């Protein structure tokens, strides 16, 4: 399977555009719903990362977690640590340096010890993904070591579903007995990892039960897509941070909706052609290219949001929400693309030379 499928890059592009809409205020409803881009990223990451491990297992009958984590490290760490420096510089310049906050950021523990990220607030989601990478690879390695046939059985599905239920119960209990305004109820890994594990479920059926999955999807496509739309319908109307509903049932509705959306992009024939017919080919190409660079855009965009209004003020340029939106989104996308095609590409080439993929 080619993991640079254009339709999946298109979904990544939609995800990062949603995140930009959350952080760059344009309209009230775009600000309220933009945060769901992170959950779309979670489902996509769960699918793609587990697909790498499942493909490795299918090909060799085993996995090498160390190689997998090294390769993920080359993808995640160089961009993160290099472009963390400007965030840290701003904190130092403002005289707000906190050693604990700094340590949580560089060890990907910020969602536990700080809530959001410290110097780079949006980095909490990267911490969740890091914990997922380590946890999933170790979990699959243990299964293959002690129960080598377990990984492609329905019992594996049952285990994942049980964890999804456990995540929901934890959210329900925590939001019932603690203040719903606590950022940790939004960011802790045990409350958010179910979105990633839902992607793992999709990957399991896609790789091990593909024919049954396609048959079921085709038979129930209309019903599933209706459920997906319904499960997203509330997102423009609710501010997620203080909402009990969002931080309990809402998270679950999102991963269900995005799982169905992902299945649609994977299983509907000629999806790229269909997208071209709906959005036009130039628009699909642009969004897909944005999706290709989505990680770098995610890293850099809040820095651009901090700098842009100050820079425009010094130039005595009149600002309104529309001009600011255009500048901040455009510069974030361009900067992220430059980062992807230079820094990220350099380290990925190094990774492939020294640590070639087994999958």
CORGI-V736727 format. One line per field, one symbol per residue. ss: DSSP state (a for helix, b for strand, c for the rest). A space follows every 50 residues. Layout:
# CORGI-V736727
ss->???
This chain:
# CORGI-V736727
ss->cccccaaaaaaaaaaaaaaaaaaccccaaaaaaccaaaaaaaaaaaaaaa aaaaaaaaaaccccaaaaaaaaaaaaaaaaaaaaaaaaaaaaacccccaa aaaaaaaccaaaacccccccaaaaaaaaaaaaaaaaaaaaaaaaaaccca aacaaaaaaaaaaaaaaaaaaaaaaaaccccccaaaacaaaaaaaaaaaa aaaaaaaacaaaaaaaaaacaaaaaaaaaaaacccccccccccccaaaaa aaaaaaaaaaaaaaaaacccaaaaaaaaacaaaaaaaaaaaacaaaaaaa aaaaaaaaaaaaaaccccccaaaaaaaaaaaaaaaaaaaaaaaaaaaaaa aaaaccccc
